[in-house]
Amino acid sequence: MKILVINCGSSSFKYQLWDMQTHKVLCSGLVERIGDAVGRLIHKKNPDTEAERKTSEDGVFPDHTAGMMRVMALLTDPEAGALKELSEISACGHRVVQGGEEFTKSALITEEVLDNVRKLSPLAPLHNPACIQGIEVIMKILPDCPSVAVFDTEFHSSMPPRAYMYALPYEYYERNRIRRYGFHGTSHGYVAGKAAEFLGKAPEEVNVIVCHLGNGCSISAVRGGKCADTSMGLTPLAGVIMGTRCGDIDPAIPAYLGAQTGLSAARIDALLNRESGLKGICGLNDMRDIHAACAEGNAKAKLALDMFCYSIKKYIGAYYAVLGRVDALAFTAGIGENDNVTRATVCEGLEGLGIAVDTAANNVRSSDPRAISPKGAKVSVLVIPTNEELAIAQAAQRVLRELGKSL
Ligand code: AMP
């Protein structure tokens, strides 16, 4: 049983072909600069294994259809591919960023579902139109293959109103759908499940604080496998400090900035999303570069790192209070999985909450799920590699099973 996972951007898309028996990726790749004079395709067979075989080519991809057609040819290529025929693909799982209140679960894509996803585009103008484009292209190229939409927001749909409402006039919630939706939900759900598995317990028995720290960063409070609260909001700009995003700031700042500088709303939006966060403070947004700058005595890099860890620590404290009892604190994504300094700094001083890090365990580099807290600690501090693509493939498989579709 093979499932193709598609993650579409406005001028690029990533894909992975999963074998659902072995949970291995057969092929993966990226098509970028769609619509440019020259585009690029990177395709891997047996990625991240000793048998990896990489194909990269420049080509003209006037639109997503052209890029996807080339990918289909590679998937069935005797050398580069893993399929004899495209009909071996049992289903496609599509990452869709914003599912609004309409979609609390992954959904088999029908015309009606697609229409509803289109209606949600104003809430995710940069993301949903690209996801829709990917779905439309696949439905055209593989008309007999069921497609499933897996929403970034769906894991967070269990939040209670006190967590998702903003204290604005109520009509803006009713009329404009302004509320906290949360993002990275596929990762938070996957990691919370893996954390419970690591502890040898059922998800229902475990309370976890998940710290997804990558280019984008978000924290969530997960009670018994369900999201109780999360740091991102109406958009992925809210919450902890990120690479280029400011995270939580005084909501009066944008208007003040506009009045003081004459910058337009669109310019301020770009400033908060792309020029702020770690980059805004020290000019660097990759954590590896920030550590290198800190080692050279760069005071702004040290300040950026300090602010970053402090903003995460505050959310851990808040979500500890939300959950009442915390069994595990799980770090994931690029920084969470790889950066022992961030993990140690975030946990420093939290011993009173039962949160501590064992230095030797924290310094081990590994791609396996692991505990980094001292033995017998009240809260298990874990590093759990995320795998959003596998989670999307599994969600697609689940939807089809629930609908009684044989794969
Ligand atoms: P992601 O969005 O999950 O791919 O995470 C990307 C981010 O992870 C990069 O911007 C880096 O800041 C960070 N990262 C990746 N590898 C390392 C590493 N070895 N040490 C520290 N940070 C890392």
Residues whose N, C-alpha, C, O or C-beta is under 5 A from the ligand:
A	BS01	AMP	L213 G214 N215 G216 N285 D286 M287 R288 A333 G334 I335 N338 D339
